[in-house]
Amino acid sequence: MANIKSAKKRILVNKTKADRNKSIKSGVKTSIKKVYAAIDANDKNAAQDALTAATVSLSKATTKGVYHKNTSSRKISRMAQAVNKMAN
């Protein structure tokens, strides 16, 4: 354990931020899983709704600095491509 006051504070702040980032990442992963679950179920309307929700959650995570913008763009692009490939 750190002895210096500022180091102790950094440990607490880093833990708080790590917990926040973990929570946000978990929510994003869940929303992405919902998109692919709808695709597997062959439900185009549900997939499009889930895609919209996942896009919003990924964009917010990117704004907060949890994901890099290219990472979120890649994930959104792949999900959109998968939804668009579905048979009507």
N, CA, C and O atoms as a Tinker XYZ file with bonds, in Angstrom:
   352  protein
     1  N      0.847000   -1.191000    0.000000    73     2
     2  CA     0.000000    0.000000    0.000000    64     1     3
     3  C      0.884000    1.242000    0.000000    63     2     4     5
     4  O      1.946000    1.271000    0.622000    81     3
     5  N      0.430000    2.246000   -0.698000    73     3     6
     6  CA     1.187000    3.495000   -0.802000    64     5     7
     7  C      1.180000    4.249000    0.522000    63     6     8     9
     8  O      0.227000    4.172000    1.297000    81     7
     9  N      2.254000    4.973000    0.762000    73     7    10
    10  CA     2.358000    5.780000    1.976000    64     9    11
    11  C      2.051000    7.253000    1.711000    63    10    12    13
    12  O      1.614000    7.969000    2.612000    81    11
    13  N      2.274000    7.696000    0.502000    73    11    14
    14  CA     2.085000    9.108000    0.166000    64    13    15
    15  C      0.602000    9.370000   -0.089000    63    14    16    17
    16  O     -0.093000    8.573000   -0.719000    81    15
    17  N      0.142000   10.510000    0.421000    73    15    18
    18  CA    -1.285000   10.838000    0.361000    64    17    19
    19  C     -1.809000   10.883000   -1.082000    63    18    20    21
    20  O     -2.887000   10.362000   -1.369000    81    19
    21  N     -1.054000   11.498000   -1.974000    73    19    22
    22  CA    -1.507000   11.615000   -3.365000    64    21    23
    23  C     -1.566000   10.243000   -4.042000    63    22    24    25
    24  O     -2.429000    9.998000   -4.885000    81    23
    25  N     -0.649000    9.358000   -3.668000    73    23    26
    26  CA    -0.653000    8.006000   -4.240000    64    25    27
    27  C     -1.865000    7.226000   -3.755000    63    26    28    29
    28  O     -2.466000    6.464000   -4.512000    81    27
    29  N     -2.222000    7.420000   -2.490000    73    27    30
    30  CA    -3.426000    6.768000   -1.956000    64    29    31
    31  C     -4.664000    7.251000   -2.702000    63    30    32    33
    32  O     -5.552000    6.463000   -3.028000    81    31
    33  N     -4.712000    8.552000   -2.968000    73    31    34
    34  CA    -5.858000    9.108000   -3.690000    64    33    35
    35  C     -5.908000    8.546000   -5.116000    63    34    36    37
    36  O     -6.986000    8.214000   -5.608000    81    35
    37  N     -4.768000    8.438000   -5.774000    73    35    38
    38  CA    -4.742000    7.913000   -7.141000    64    37    39
    39  C     -5.282000    6.485000   -7.177000    63    38    40    41
    40  O     -6.004000    6.113000   -8.102000    81    39
    41  N     -4.931000    5.690000   -6.170000    73    39    42
    42  CA    -5.424000    4.314000   -6.109000    64    41    43
    43  C     -6.947000    4.300000   -6.037000    63    42    44    45
    44  O     -7.605000    3.525000   -6.731000    81    43
    45  N     -7.501000    5.170000   -5.185000    73    43    46
    46  CA    -8.964000    5.235000   -5.050000    64    45    47
    47  C     -9.626000    5.720000   -6.336000    63    46    48    49
    48  O    -10.636000    5.168000   -6.771000    81    47
    49  N     -9.048000    6.756000   -6.939000    73    47    50
    50  CA    -9.622000    7.315000   -8.167000    64    49    51
    51  C     -9.554000    6.291000   -9.304000    63    50    52    53
    52  O    -10.505000    6.135000  -10.070000    81    51
    53  N     -8.416000    5.596000   -9.400000    73    51    54
    54  CA    -8.272000    4.589000  -10.461000    64    53    55
    55  C     -9.269000    3.454000  -10.295000    63    54    56    57
    56  O     -9.810000    2.953000  -11.281000    81    55
    57  N     -9.517000    3.043000   -9.055000    73    55    58
    58  CA   -10.497000    1.979000   -8.800000    64    57    59
    59  C    -11.895000    2.446000   -9.197000    63    58    60    61
    60  O    -12.651000    1.698000   -9.817000    81    59
    61  N    -12.235000    3.673000   -8.844000    73    59    62
    62  CA   -13.546000    4.223000   -9.203000    64    61    63
    63  C    -13.733000    4.246000  -10.716000    63    62    64    65
    64  O    -14.773000    3.830000  -11.227000    81    63
    65  N    -12.723000    4.732000  -11.427000    73    63    66
    66  CA   -12.807000    4.806000  -12.886000    64    65    67
    67  C    -12.847000    3.419000  -13.529000    63    66    68    69
    68  O    -13.565000    3.204000  -14.506000    81    67
    69  N    -12.076000    2.482000  -12.978000    73    67    70
    70  CA   -12.068000    1.120000  -13.517000    64    69    71
    71  C    -13.435000    0.471000  -13.336000    63    70    72    73
    72  O    -13.917000   -0.224000  -14.231000    81    71
    73  N    -14.060000    0.693000  -12.182000    73    71    74
    74  CA   -15.398000    0.145000  -11.942000    64    73    75
    75  C    -16.417000    0.736000  -12.912000    63    74    76    77
    76  O    -17.274000    0.024000  -13.437000    81    75
    77  N    -16.315000    2.034000  -13.143000    73    75    78
    78  CA   -17.228000    2.711000  -14.067000    64    77    79
    79  C    -17.044000    2.171000  -15.485000    63    78    80    81
    80  O    -18.020000    1.871000  -16.173000    81    79
    81  N    -15.789000    2.050000  -15.913000    73    79    82
    82  CA   -15.513000    1.538000  -17.254000    64    81    83
    83  C    -15.988000    0.101000  -17.405000    63    82    84    85
    84  O    -16.512000   -0.270000  -18.455000    81    83
    85  N    -15.811000   -0.710000  -16.369000    73    83    86
    86  CA   -16.245000   -2.101000  -16.410000    64    85    87
    87  C    -17.756000   -2.181000  -16.575000    63    86    88    89
    88  O    -18.261000   -3.007000  -17.336000    81    87
    89  N    -18.467000   -1.328000  -15.866000    73    87    90
    90  CA   -19.925000   -1.297000  -15.952000    64    89    91
    91  C    -20.385000   -0.904000  -17.357000    63    90    92    93
    92  O    -21.290000   -1.520000  -17.918000    81    91
    93  N    -19.758000    0.118000  -17.909000    73    91    94
    94  CA   -20.124000    0.589000  -19.248000    64    93    95
    95  C    -19.819000   -0.492000  -20.291000    63    94    96    97
    96  O    -20.640000   -0.757000  -21.169000    81    95
    97  N    -18.642000   -1.115000  -20.194000    73    95    98
    98  CA   -18.265000   -2.166000  -21.151000    64    97    99
    99  C    -19.216000   -3.352000  -21.069000    63    98   100   101
   100  O    -19.575000   -3.942000  -22.088000    81    99
   101  N    -19.616000   -3.694000  -19.864000    73    99   102
   102  CA   -20.540000   -4.809000  -19.677000    64   101   103
   103  C    -21.874000   -4.520000  -20.363000    63   102   104   105
   104  O    -22.439000   -5.391000  -21.023000    81   103
   105  N    -22.371000   -3.297000  -20.205000    73   103   106
   106  CA   -23.626000   -2.907000  -20.851000    64   105   107
   107  C    -23.525000   -2.942000  -22.364000    63   106   108   109
   108  O    -24.459000   -3.367000  -23.043000    81   107
   109  N    -22.401000   -2.499000  -22.892000    73   107   110
   110  CA   -22.189000   -2.507000  -24.342000    64   109   111
   111  C    -22.157000   -3.942000  -24.862000    63   110   112   113
   112  O    -22.771000   -4.256000  -25.882000    81   111
   113  N    -21.432000   -4.814000  -24.145000    73   111   114
   114  CA   -21.350000   -6.205000  -24.573000    64   113   115
   115  C    -22.720000   -6.867000  -24.566000    63   114   116   117
   116  O    -23.033000   -7.664000  -25.452000    81   115
   117  N    -23.534000   -6.542000  -23.574000    73   115   118
   118  CA   -24.887000   -7.099000  -23.506000    64   117   119
   119  C    -25.719000   -6.642000  -24.697000    63   118   120   121
   120  O    -26.432000   -7.440000  -25.304000    81   119
   121  N    -25.626000   -5.355000  -25.029000    73   119   122
   122  CA   -26.405000   -4.843000  -26.155000    64   121   123
   123  C    -25.945000   -5.464000  -27.472000    63   122   124   125
   124  O    -26.760000   -5.711000  -28.361000    81   123
   125  N    -24.654000   -5.714000  -27.599000    73   123   126
   126  CA   -24.137000   -6.357000  -28.811000    64   125   127
   127  C    -24.642000   -7.799000  -28.893000    63   126   128   129
   128  O    -25.018000   -8.266000  -29.968000    81   127
   129  N    -24.651000   -8.495000  -27.766000    73   127   130
   130  CA   -25.147000   -9.873000  -27.746000    64   129   131
   131  C    -26.619000   -9.930000  -28.150000    63   130   132   133
   132  O    -27.046000  -10.880000  -28.806000    81   131
   133  N    -27.398000   -8.913000  -27.759000    73   131   134
   134  CA   -28.821000   -8.884000  -28.122000    64   133   135
   135  C    -28.993000   -8.776000  -29.627000    63   134   136   137
   136  O    -29.901000   -9.381000  -30.198000    81   135
   137  N    -28.120000   -8.003000  -30.275000    73   135   138
   138  CA   -28.187000   -7.870000  -31.737000    64   137   139
   139  C    -27.941000   -9.228000  -32.392000    63   138   140   141
   140  O    -28.714000   -9.659000  -33.248000    81   139
   141  N    -26.868000   -9.896000  -31.987000    73   139   142
   142  CA   -26.534000  -11.180000  -32.605000    64   141   143
   143  C    -27.538000  -12.274000  -32.243000    63   142   144   145
   144  O    -27.751000  -13.201000  -33.024000    81   143
   145  N    -28.153000  -12.170000  -31.065000    73   143   146
   146  CA   -29.195000  -13.137000  -30.694000    64   145   147
   147  C    -30.410000  -12.963000  -31.597000    63   146   148   149
   148  O    -31.015000  -13.950000  -32.015000    81   147
   149  N    -30.770000  -11.724000  -31.900000    73   147   150
   150  CA   -31.898000  -11.458000  -32.797000    64   149   151
   151  C    -31.574000  -11.926000  -34.216000    63   150   152   153
   152  O    -32.451000  -12.416000  -34.928000    81   151
   153  N    -30.320000  -11.774000  -34.622000    73   151   154
   154  CA   -29.917000  -12.237000  -35.954000    64   153   155
   155  C    -30.020000  -13.762000  -36.017000    63   154   156   157
   156  O    -30.510000  -14.318000  -37.000000    81   155
   157  N    -29.553000  -14.434000  -34.958000    73   155   158
   158  CA   -29.634000  -15.895000  -34.924000    64   157   159
   159  C    -31.081000  -16.385000  -34.925000    63   158   160   161
   160  O    -31.390000  -17.439000  -35.482000    81   159
   161  N    -31.970000  -15.601000  -34.290000    73   159   162
   162  CA   -33.390000  -15.960000  -34.255000    64   161   163
   163  C    -34.088000  -15.597000  -35.564000    63   162   164   165
   164  O    -35.262000  -15.915000  -35.754000    81   163
   165  N    -33.361000  -14.928000  -36.467000    73   163   166
   166  CA   -33.879000  -14.511000  -37.772000    64   165   167
   167  C    -35.064000  -13.552000  -37.637000    63   166   168   169
   168  O    -36.028000  -13.635000  -38.399000    81   167
   169  N    -34.984000  -12.647000  -36.669000    73   167   170
   170  CA   -36.021000  -11.640000  -36.420000    64   169   171
   171  C    -35.464000  -10.274000  -36.814000    63   170   172   173
   172  O    -34.766000   -9.626000  -36.034000    81   171
   173  N    -35.782000   -9.850000  -38.028000    73   171   174
   174  CA   -35.176000   -8.631000  -38.568000    64   173   175
   175  C    -35.577000   -7.380000  -37.797000    63   174   176   177
   176  O    -34.739000   -6.514000  -37.546000    81   175
   177  N    -36.860000   -7.275000  -37.417000    73   175   178
   178  CA   -37.296000   -6.084000  -36.684000    64   177   179
   179  C    -36.600000   -5.967000  -35.329000    63   178   180   181
   180  O    -36.145000   -4.890000  -34.944000    81   179
   181  N    -36.526000   -7.075000  -34.621000    73   179   182
   182  CA   -35.846000   -7.074000  -33.320000    64   181   183
   183  C    -34.366000   -6.766000  -33.498000    63   182   184   185
   184  O    -33.773000   -6.063000  -32.679000    81   183
   185  N    -33.771000   -7.286000  -34.559000    73   183   186
   186  CA   -32.352000   -7.038000  -34.817000    64   185   187
   187  C    -32.093000   -5.562000  -35.097000    63   186   188   189
   188  O    -31.099000   -5.000000  -34.636000    81   187
   189  N    -32.997000   -4.935000  -35.858000    73   187   190
   190  CA   -32.823000   -3.511000  -36.160000    64   189   191
   191  C    -32.996000   -2.657000  -34.903000    63   190   192   193
   192  O    -32.260000   -1.691000  -34.700000    81   191
   193  N    -33.968000   -3.011000  -34.063000    73   191   194
   194  CA   -34.161000   -2.276000  -32.814000    64   193   195
   195  C    -32.954000   -2.449000  -31.898000    63   194   196   197
   196  O    -32.485000   -1.488000  -31.287000    81   195
   197  N    -32.456000   -3.677000  -31.809000    73   195   198
   198  CA   -31.294000   -3.956000  -30.967000    64   197   199
   199  C    -30.047000   -3.254000  -31.522000    63   198   200   201
   200  O    -29.192000   -2.794000  -30.765000    81   199
   201  N    -29.960000   -3.182000  -32.842000    73   199   202
   202  CA   -28.829000   -2.486000  -33.467000    64   201   203
   203  C    -28.834000   -1.009000  -33.105000    63   202   204   205
   204  O    -27.786000   -0.435000  -32.808000    81   203
   205  N    -30.004000   -0.396000  -33.128000    73   203   206
   206  CA   -30.112000    1.017000  -32.760000    64   205   207
   207  C    -29.672000    1.231000  -31.319000    63   206   208   209
   208  O    -28.915000    2.156000  -31.026000    81   207
   209  N    -30.148000    0.373000  -30.420000    73   207   210
   210  CA   -29.788000    0.492000  -29.009000    64   209   211
   211  C    -28.284000    0.264000  -28.800000    63   210   212   213
   212  O    -27.641000    0.972000  -28.024000    81   211
   213  N    -27.743000   -0.724000  -29.497000    73   211   214
   214  CA   -26.316000   -1.024000  -29.363000    64   213   215
   215  C    -25.460000    0.116000  -29.907000    63   214   216   217
   216  O    -24.413000    0.435000  -29.344000    81   215
   217  N    -25.906000    0.725000  -30.999000    73   215   218
   218  CA   -25.180000    1.847000  -31.582000    64   217   219
   219  C    -25.132000    3.015000  -30.611000    63   218   220   221
   220  O    -24.093000    3.656000  -30.450000    81   219
   221  N    -26.252000    3.288000  -29.969000    73   219   222
   222  CA   -26.312000    4.380000  -28.995000    64   221   223
   223  C    -25.385000    4.099000  -27.815000    63   222   224   225
   224  O    -24.635000    4.977000  -27.391000    81   223
   225  N    -25.435000    2.882000  -27.287000    73   223   226
   226  CA   -24.606000    2.558000  -26.124000    64   225   227
   227  C    -23.118000    2.592000  -26.479000    63   226   228   229
   228  O    -22.298000    3.048000  -25.681000    81   227
   229  N    -22.770000    2.111000  -27.673000    73   227   230
   230  CA   -21.369000    2.166000  -28.103000    64   229   231
   231  C    -20.902000    3.607000  -28.307000    63   230   232   233
   232  O    -19.777000    3.955000  -27.950000    81   231
   233  N    -21.756000    4.431000  -28.874000    73   231   234
   234  CA   -21.392000    5.829000  -29.093000    64   233   235
   235  C    -21.178000    6.561000  -27.772000    63   234   236   237
   236  O    -20.250000    7.358000  -27.636000    81   235
   237  N    -22.045000    6.282000  -26.803000    73   235   238
   238  CA   -21.884000    6.905000  -25.486000    64   237   239
   239  C    -20.598000    6.443000  -24.819000    63   238   240   241
   240  O    -19.894000    7.240000  -24.198000    81   239
   241  N    -20.288000    5.150000  -24.946000    73   239   242
   242  CA   -19.056000    4.628000  -24.356000    64   241   243
   243  C    -17.828000    5.278000  -25.005000    63   242   244   245
   244  O    -16.827000    5.541000  -24.338000    81   243
   245  N    -17.919000    5.528000  -26.300000    73   243   246
   246  CA   -16.822000    6.187000  -27.008000    64   245   247
   247  C    -16.672000    7.625000  -26.529000    63   246   248   249
   248  O    -15.556000    8.106000  -26.336000    81   247
   249  N    -17.780000    8.301000  -26.340000    73   247   250
   250  CA   -17.756000    9.679000  -25.857000    64   249   251
   251  C    -17.139000    9.760000  -24.462000    63   250   252   253
   252  O    -16.421000   10.709000  -24.146000    81   251
   253  N    -17.422000    8.763000  -23.638000    73   251   254
   254  CA   -16.884000    8.730000  -22.275000    64   253   255
   255  C    -15.417000    8.317000  -22.238000    63   254   256   257
   256  O    -14.766000    8.440000  -21.201000    81   255
   257  N    -14.889000    7.828000  -23.365000    73   255   258
   258  CA   -13.489000    7.438000  -23.417000    64   257   259
   259  C    -13.241000    5.987000  -23.052000    63   258   260   261
   260  O    -12.100000    5.591000  -22.812000    81   259
   261  N    -14.304000    5.189000  -23.007000    73   259   262
   262  CA   -14.149000    3.779000  -22.657000    64   261   263
   263  C    -13.637000    2.989000  -23.859000    63   262   264   265
   264  O    -12.800000    2.099000  -23.712000    81   263
   265  N    -14.140000    3.317000  -25.043000    73   263   266
   266  CA   -13.702000    2.673000  -26.281000    64   265   267
   267  C    -13.065000    3.721000  -27.190000    63   266   268   269
   268  O    -13.443000    4.892000  -27.156000    81   267
   269  N    -12.102000    3.298000  -27.996000    73   267   270
   270  CA   -11.535000    4.158000  -29.028000    64   269   271
   271  C    -12.561000    4.295000  -30.148000    63   270   272   273
   272  O    -13.344000    3.377000  -30.391000    81   271
   273  N    -12.557000    5.431000  -30.823000    73   271   274
   274  CA   -13.586000    5.674000  -31.844000    64   273   275
   275  C    -13.532000    4.675000  -32.988000    63   274   276   277
   276  O    -14.569000    4.306000  -33.539000    81   275
   277  N    -12.325000    4.231000  -33.354000    73   275   278
   278  CA   -12.224000    3.248000  -34.441000    64   277   279
   279  C    -12.769000    1.890000  -34.022000    63   278   280   281
   280  O    -13.343000    1.164000  -34.834000    81   279
   281  N    -12.587000    1.553000  -32.750000    73   279   282
   282  CA   -13.101000    0.280000  -32.238000    64   281   283
   283  C    -14.619000    0.274000  -32.293000    63   282   284   285
   284  O    -15.227000   -0.694000  -32.751000    81   283
   285  N    -15.228000    1.353000  -31.827000    73   283   286
   286  CA   -16.690000    1.399000  -31.829000    64   285   287
   287  C    -17.224000    1.453000  -33.258000    63   286   288   289
   288  O    -18.247000    0.839000  -33.560000    81   287
   289  N    -16.545000    2.178000  -34.130000    73   287   290
   290  CA   -16.974000    2.243000  -35.530000    64   289   291
   291  C    -16.923000    0.865000  -36.173000    63   290   292   293
   292  O    -17.826000    0.485000  -36.919000    81   291
   293  N    -15.863000    0.118000  -35.880000    73   291   294
   294  CA   -15.722000   -1.234000  -36.435000    64   293   295
   295  C    -16.829000   -2.152000  -35.939000    63   294   296   297
   296  O    -17.415000   -2.902000  -36.719000    81   295
   297  N    -17.114000   -2.094000  -34.651000    73   295   298
   298  CA   -18.156000   -2.945000  -34.077000    64   297   299
   299  C    -19.532000   -2.590000  -34.655000    63   298   300   301
   300  O    -20.310000   -3.477000  -35.006000    81   299
   301  N    -19.825000   -1.295000  -34.751000    73   299   302
   302  CA   -21.107000   -0.851000  -35.305000    64   301   303
   303  C    -21.235000   -1.284000  -36.758000    63   302   304   305
   304  O    -22.292000   -1.753000  -37.182000    81   303
   305  N    -20.157000   -1.128000  -37.521000    73   303   306
   306  CA   -20.173000   -1.491000  -38.933000    64   305   307
   307  C    -20.435000   -2.982000  -39.124000    63   306   308   309
   308  O    -21.216000   -3.375000  -39.991000    81   307
   309  N    -19.782000   -3.804000  -38.313000    73   307   310
   310  CA   -19.959000   -5.249000  -38.441000    64   309   311
   311  C    -21.377000   -5.669000  -38.068000    63   310   312   313
   312  O    -21.963000   -6.542000  -38.709000    81   311
   313  N    -21.924000   -5.042000  -37.026000    73   311   314
   314  CA   -23.298000   -5.379000  -36.635000    64   313   315
   315  C    -24.285000   -4.952000  -37.716000    63   314   316   317
   316  O    -25.195000   -5.704000  -38.065000    81   315
   317  N    -24.103000   -3.745000  -38.245000    73   315   318
   318  CA   -25.007000   -3.243000  -39.284000    64   317   319
   319  C    -24.942000   -4.121000  -40.524000    63   318   320   321
   320  O    -25.963000   -4.408000  -41.149000    81   319
   321  N    -23.745000   -4.539000  -40.870000    73   319   322
   322  CA   -23.577000   -5.413000  -42.039000    64   321   323
   323  C    -24.284000   -6.745000  -41.819000    63   322   324   325
   324  O    -24.909000   -7.273000  -42.739000    81   323
   325  N    -24.192000   -7.286000  -40.621000    73   323   326
   326  CA   -24.837000   -8.558000  -40.311000    64   325   327
   327  C    -26.351000   -8.425000  -40.359000    63   326   328   329
   328  O    -27.037000   -9.323000  -40.845000    81   327
   329  N    -26.882000   -7.301000  -39.853000    73   327   330
   330  CA   -28.328000   -7.081000  -39.878000    64   329   331
   331  C    -28.816000   -6.894000  -41.311000    63   330   332   333
   332  O    -29.870000   -7.406000  -41.687000    81   331
   333  N    -28.044000   -6.159000  -42.105000    73   331   334
   334  CA   -28.452000   -5.912000  -43.486000    64   333   335
   335  C    -28.385000   -7.159000  -44.349000    63   334   336   337
   336  O    -29.094000   -7.251000  -45.350000    81   335
   337  N    -27.546000   -8.123000  -43.981000    73   335   338
   338  CA   -27.454000   -9.369000  -44.745000    64   337   339
   339  C    -28.630000  -10.305000  -44.494000    63   338   340   341
   340  O    -28.854000  -11.241000  -45.261000    81   339
   341  N    -29.380000  -10.055000  -43.425000    73   339   342
   342  CA   -30.481000  -10.950000  -43.082000    64   341   343
   343  C    -31.519000  -10.988000  -44.201000    63   342   344   345
   344  O    -31.751000   -9.991000  -44.884000    81   343
   345  N    -32.129000  -12.138000  -44.374000    73   343   346
   346  CA   -33.199000  -12.267000  -45.379000    64   345   347
   347  C    -34.448000  -11.579000  -44.837000    63   346   348   349
   348  O    -34.735000  -11.624000  -43.641000    81   347
   349  N    -35.168000  -10.950000  -45.732000    73   347   350
   350  CA   -36.405000  -10.259000  -45.300000    64   349   351
   351  C    -37.406000  -11.256000  -44.956000    63   350   352
   352  O    -38.520000  -10.905000  -44.568000    81   351
